[in-house]
Amino acid sequence: MCGRYELHTHPAAMALAFGIPIPSGIEPRYNIAPSQVLPVIRLAKDGTCEFASMRWGLMPHWAKDQSIGYKTITLERKPL
């Protein structure tokens, strides 16, 4: 269950905090796992904040295929 989190803040509160329009269709989610698409607030090219849909997870810059992200979700630590 590495990398899971939740989204429970009301969209109106997020919009007010960042000064952006309220998006439609955002629902609370209590078990967001890697590889799922979810709404995020990011900095737009013009320097303002905006809502965008993005996939949650690790995608190394060297990856040729999106499936490599699923293999890097859980890291294993081996004893010395």
VOTORNU-612897 format. One line per 2 residues: for each residue x, y, z of N, C-alpha, C. Coordinates in nm, 4 decimals. Example, Ala and Ser with C-alpha at 12.3 -4.5 7.8 and 13.67 -1.06 7.14 Angstrom:
2
1.3190 -0.5690 0.7800 1.2300 -0.4500 0.7800 1.3200 -0.3300 0.7800; 1.2850 -0.2250 0.7080 1.3670 -0.1060 0.7140 1.2900 0.0030 0.7870
END
This chain:
80
0.0819 -0.1186 0.0000 0.0000 0.0000 0.0000 0.0872 0.1261 0.0000; 0.2021 0.1218 -0.0624 0.2883 0.2394 -0.0709 0.2261 0.3467 -0.1593
0.2449 0.4702 -0.1232 0.2079 0.5811 -0.2074 0.0607 0.6136 -0.2149; -0.0210 0.5642 -0.1247 -0.1639 0.5952 -0.1283 -0.1934 0.7157 -0.0401
-0.2919 0.7927 -0.0806 -0.3359 0.9047 0.0020 -0.4819 0.9335 -0.0266; -0.5349 1.0398 0.0319 -0.6769 1.0702 0.0167 -0.6966 1.2153 -0.0248
-0.8120 1.2424 -0.0842 -0.8514 1.3766 -0.1230 -0.9881 1.4013 -0.0615; -0.9916 1.4801 0.0446 -1.1195 1.5026 0.1116 -1.1548 1.6503 0.1267
-1.0667 1.7409 0.0832 -1.0956 1.8839 0.0902 -1.2015 1.9200 -0.0133; -1.2969 1.9996 0.0258 -1.4039 2.0396 -0.0663 -1.3436 2.1236 -0.1795
-1.3868 2.1009 -0.3050 -1.3330 2.1773 -0.4185 -1.3461 2.3289 -0.4019; -1.4537 2.3749 -0.3390 -1.4711 2.5189 -0.3180 -1.3626 2.5743 -0.2255
-1.3220 2.4971 -0.1265 -1.2159 2.5402 -0.0348 -1.0820 2.5475 -0.1072; -1.0552 2.4499 -0.1939 -0.9309 2.4515 -0.2722 -0.9299 2.5706 -0.3674
-1.0428 2.5956 -0.4334 -1.0525 2.7066 -0.5275 -1.0333 2.8402 -0.4562; -1.0917 2.8545 -0.3385 -1.0779 2.9773 -0.2609 -0.9335 2.9972 -0.2145
-0.8698 2.8907 -0.1691 -0.7330 2.8996 -0.1190 -0.6338 2.9397 -0.2284; -0.6578 2.8943 -0.3504 -0.5647 2.9216 -0.4594 -0.6139 3.0278 -0.5567
-0.7370 3.0791 -0.5358 -0.7899 3.1837 -0.6215 -0.8162 3.1393 -0.7638; -0.8726 3.0196 -0.7797 -0.9005 2.9658 -0.9128 -1.0477 2.9253 -0.9225
-1.0995 2.9104 -1.0442 -1.2397 2.8693 -1.0594 -1.2640 2.7294 -1.0023; -1.3847 2.7084 -0.9549 -1.4225 2.5787 -0.8987 -1.4479 2.4801 -1.0124
-1.3762 2.3694 -1.0179 -1.4010 2.2701 -1.1223 -1.5220 2.1842 -1.0872; -1.5817 2.1251 -1.1873 -1.6949 2.0361 -1.1613 -1.6476 1.8916 -1.1622
-1.7214 1.8070 -1.0941 -1.6938 1.6632 -1.0972 -1.5875 1.6132 -1.0020; -1.5391 1.6955 -0.9107 -1.4391 1.6477 -0.8144 -1.5118 1.5937 -0.6933
-1.4881 1.4682 -0.6634 -1.5517 1.3991 -0.5508 -1.4443 1.3594 -0.4501; -1.4792 1.3501 -0.3213 -1.3834 1.2987 -0.2226 -1.3421 1.1561 -0.2589
-1.2145 1.1265 -0.2388 -1.1626 0.9920 -0.2640 -1.0728 0.9552 -0.1468; -1.0942 0.8395 -0.0912 -1.0238 0.8019 0.0318 -0.9214 0.6909 0.0129
-0.8941 0.6516 -0.1099 -0.7943 0.5481 -0.1347 -0.7337 0.5690 -0.2735; -0.6593 0.6775 -0.2895 -0.5978 0.7073 -0.4177 -0.4677 0.6287 -0.4270
-0.4589 0.5458 -0.5278 -0.3428 0.4584 -0.5455 -0.2598 0.5044 -0.6653; -0.1320 0.4681 -0.6678 -0.0501 0.4986 -0.7845 -0.1152 0.4447 -0.9112
-0.1015 0.5177 -1.0186 -0.1523 0.4901 -1.1533 -0.2915 0.5469 -1.1756; -0.3588 0.5989 -1.0729 -0.4914 0.6569 -1.0920 -0.4808 0.8043 -1.1325
-0.5766 0.8490 -1.2132 -0.5822 0.9884 -1.2555 -0.6645 1.0660 -1.1545; -0.6141 1.1833 -1.1146 -0.6832 1.2633 -1.0145 -0.6581 1.4106 -1.0386
-0.7403 1.4972 -0.9780 -0.7208 1.6408 -0.9961 -0.6067 1.6920 -0.9088; -0.5261 1.7806 -0.9650 -0.4179 1.8451 -0.8909 -0.4229 1.9947 -0.9196
-0.3618 2.0719 -0.8349 -0.3457 2.2148 -0.8587 -0.1998 2.2346 -0.8960; -0.1785 2.2966 -1.0123 -0.0414 2.3178 -1.0583 -0.0239 2.4619 -1.1058
0.1004 2.4998 -1.1261 0.1333 2.6316 -1.1753 0.1272 2.6279 -1.3274; 0.0446 2.7121 -1.3872 0.0300 2.7180 -1.5325 0.1482 2.7935 -1.5942
0.1613 2.7858 -1.7251 0.2713 2.8533 -1.7941 0.2685 3.0042 -1.7760; 0.1485 3.0594 -1.7555 0.1387 3.2043 -1.7376 0.1613 3.2479 -1.5923
0.1950 3.1518 -1.5039 0.2266 3.1842 -1.3649 0.1098 3.1789 -1.2689; -0.0096 3.1468 -1.3180 -0.1264 3.1353 -1.2314 -0.1474 2.9891 -1.1930
-0.2277 2.9661 -1.0904 -0.2612 2.8294 -1.0502 -0.3792 2.7801 -1.1319; -0.3825 2.6487 -1.1562 -0.4928 2.5891 -1.2308 -0.5145 2.4458 -1.1843
-0.6379 2.3955 -1.2029 -0.6663 2.2546 -1.1807 -0.6257 2.1785 -1.3061; -0.5717 2.0589 -1.2900 -0.5383 1.9718 -1.4025 -0.5583 1.8271 -1.3577
-0.5793 1.7380 -1.4519 -0.5888 1.5950 -1.4216 -0.4538 1.5316 -1.4535; -0.4004 1.4588 -1.3563 -0.2694 1.3954 -1.3747 -0.2717 1.2547 -1.3165
-0.1829 1.1714 -1.3667 -0.1692 1.0348 -1.3169 -0.0721 1.0358 -1.1995; -0.1115 0.9741 -1.0880 -0.0312 0.9686 -0.9664 0.0679 0.8534 -0.9766
0.1949 0.8803 -0.9503 0.2949 0.7753 -0.9491 0.4310 0.8239 -0.9957; 0.5259 0.7327 -0.9949 0.6626 0.7617 -1.0356 0.6831 0.7177 -1.1794
0.7249 0.8112 -1.2627 0.7578 0.7783 -1.4009 0.8996 0.8297 -1.4265; 0.9985 0.7418 -1.4218 1.1369 0.7858 -1.4431 1.1539 0.8477 -1.5821
1.2430 0.9460 -1.5929 1.2635 1.0141 -1.7205 1.3162 0.9193 -1.8276; 1.3811 0.8105 -1.7873 1.4383 0.7172 -1.8829 1.3405 0.6095 -1.9290
1.2219 0.6070 -1.8727 1.1243 0.5018 -1.9056 1.0738 0.5173 -2.0485; 1.0753 0.4079 -2.1225 1.0239 0.4079 -2.2587 0.8771 0.3679 -2.2621
0.8315 0.3038 -2.1544 0.6947 0.2527 -2.1479 0.6351 0.2913 -2.0130; 0.5084 0.3256 -2.0121 0.4403 0.3658 -1.8893 0.4353 0.2532 -1.7863
0.4425 0.1292 -1.8291 0.4317 0.0165 -1.7362 0.5495 0.0091 -1.6386; 0.6617 0.0727 -1.6702 0.7756 0.0712 -1.5776 0.7391 0.1417 -1.4474
0.6458 0.2355 -1.4529 0.6019 0.3055 -1.3324 0.5376 0.2124 -1.2316; 0.4690 0.1087 -1.2783 0.4055 0.0133 -1.1871 0.5103 -0.0712 -1.1150
0.6235 -0.0944 -1.1785 0.7286 -0.1762 -1.1179 0.8099 -0.0980 -1.0157; 0.8029 0.0350 -1.0202 0.8823 0.1163 -0.9280 0.8013 0.1690 -0.8103
0.6775 0.1240 -0.7955 0.5922 0.1737 -0.6872 0.6462 0.1315 -0.5513; 0.6796 0.0057 -0.5350 0.7293 -0.0449 -0.4076 0.8783 -0.0719 -0.4197
0.9542 -0.0085 -0.3336 1.0990 -0.0290 -0.3320 1.1338 -0.1255 -0.2201; 1.2259 -0.2130 -0.2464 1.2647 -0.3123 -0.1474 1.4014 -0.2781 -0.0921
1.4130 -0.2807 0.0399 1.5409 -0.2542 0.1045 1.5980 -0.3863 0.1515; 1.7189 -0.4136 0.1065 1.7839 -0.5398 0.1446 1.8862 -0.5122 0.2530
1.9010 -0.6033 0.3488 1.9999 -0.5837 0.4561 2.1416 -0.5828 0.4006; 2.2281 -0.5089 0.4684 2.3694 -0.5018 0.4257 2.4449 -0.6269 0.4572
END
